[in-house]
Amino acid sequence: MQIKVLLNEDEIPRQWYNLAPDLPTPLPPPLGPDGKPITPDMLAPVFPMNLIEQEVSAERWIDIPEEILEILYRWRPTPLHRAVALEKYLGTPAKIYYKNESVSPPGSHKPNTAVAQVWYNKQFGIEKLTTETGAGQWGSALSFACALLGLECKVFMVRISFDQKPFRKIMMETWGGKCVPSPSNETETGRRILAEQPDTPGSLGIAISEAIEEAVSDPTGKTRYSLGSVLNHVMLHQTIIGLETKKQLEKIGEKKVDVIIGCAGGGSNFAGLAFPFVYDKIHGAEIDIIPVEPASCPTMTKAPYVYDFGDTAEMTPLMPMHSLGHAFIPPPIHAGGLRYHGIAPLVSGAINDGLISPRALHQLESYEAAVTFARTEGIIVAPETSHAVAAAIQEAKKAKEEGKEKVILFNLSGHGLMDLSGYAKYFDGELQDYALPDEVLKKFLKSIEGLPKP
Ligand SMILES: *Cc1c(COP(=O)(O)O)cnc(C)c1O
């Protein structure tokens, strides 16, 4: 029996897929501080123009430059595995497939966009990139890409993760990146927040504000900011995952997928796997497409669809998205990459158009699933990824109850070898489930009162 499908380098997709022109309801534009749609040049201090063009592109297919492919070849195409041991353990008639994005050198899907973003910045003459990182995956992916392409990299890492996950910082430094805990003393925003709340665990929203501030205040104009998720061009770069998967499913003889699952923080690994299949769904295919989030940060399942800032200090444009409010300070759950207050506008649009069905899961069920996966398939997944594994197991059990031979596909977005402290806490019984209470959500949503509505 074939249990994994590999592709050769020459079978890699040569174009990315852009969902924007295919969404039944076109996305509302991002807005500036005056409530009017922003123009591309307003973004120019933050991003290089070639990426801004991708951000607003209405083209369905965008060519992947050859030099980017040459770097991606180091670990792509990634394998598609069939989880036969997990299927057997569950006694399910379903077939479970996973796309293994953990095989990249930094250990997740994030280098797919990091390499592309660094390359476009370099083309534009940029010499330094700033960014934020939650669990440290994005900071290490960007440091890795900057090392390969010769750019400087500065990473603001959410304080709680900086303290909990020291090895990610060492990875960044090994690739030549500079990593500081956020809030830091190195920006106005960081100093202000530290003065108000010296013990804050930090948040992605705060770290984004700091990274943007550092980029736009460089007097040489050679620094830009890079975001690892949420934006349209990031979703675009990640679609190589789903496009490869389509070829692999065809190779192994699967004509139809029934369920597609990805965990969702900002939405990029989910979108990367799912969007090429959302295209099929728009054109009549019957597929359940499920982004999974933690119940403690229920952006897709509980938060309203609003215009909100991408960061705490209100420096970004207003984006149309489901949001817990930019003042959101997440509870310290272990899936650091799933704690962002918003979700990609393209993912929000797909939810609103009824193309995808979000689900929220608790961390204990997710860790239990991750341990089951490690003891059957052998891979220790990232705490973020555990949410996708748990949903895949739920679906496989459902298929068993219904006696249906479904095909279930999920994205193994990253390995958890740098996040073992979360596993340790799980084994020691120190983790609890936490559903965000409605009163707390209401409080955070105050930060978006008075903003325009999409
Ligand atoms: C960053 C990260 C996520 C969450 O980010 P998305 O943009 O939603 O994909 C999920 N899994 C892993 C392994 C990550 O590193």
PDBQT file of the ligand as one rigid body, heavy atoms in Angstrom, charges set to zero:
ROOT
HETATM    1  C1  LIG A 501       2.318  30.202  12.889  1.00  0.00    +0.000 C 
HETATM    2  C2  LIG A 501       1.799  28.846  12.909  1.00  0.00    +0.000 A 
HETATM    3  C3  LIG A 501       0.427  28.591  12.817  1.00  0.00    +0.000 A 
HETATM    4  C4  LIG A 501      -0.611  29.678  12.774  1.00  0.00    +0.000 C 
HETATM    5  O1  LIG A 501      -0.484  30.614  11.747  1.00  0.00    +0.000 OA
HETATM    6  P1  LIG A 501      -1.409  30.589  10.472  1.00  0.00    +0.000 P 
HETATM    7  O2  LIG A 501      -1.083  31.831   9.740  1.00  0.00    +0.000 OA
HETATM    8  O3  LIG A 501      -2.822  30.547  10.930  1.00  0.00    +0.000 OA
HETATM    9  O4  LIG A 501      -1.039  29.374   9.711  1.00  0.00    +0.000 OA
HETATM   10  C5  LIG A 501       0.008  27.288  12.778  1.00  0.00    +0.000 A 
HETATM   11  N1  LIG A 501       0.874  26.262  12.865  1.00  0.00    +0.000 NA
HETATM   12  C6  LIG A 501       2.202  26.470  12.956  1.00  0.00    +0.000 A 
HETATM   13  C7  LIG A 501       3.111  25.293  13.060  1.00  0.00    +0.000 C 
HETATM   14  C8  LIG A 501       2.702  27.755  12.985  1.00  0.00    +0.000 A 
HETATM   15  O5  LIG A 501       4.012  27.951  13.068  1.00  0.00    +0.000 OA
ENDROOT
TORSDOF 0
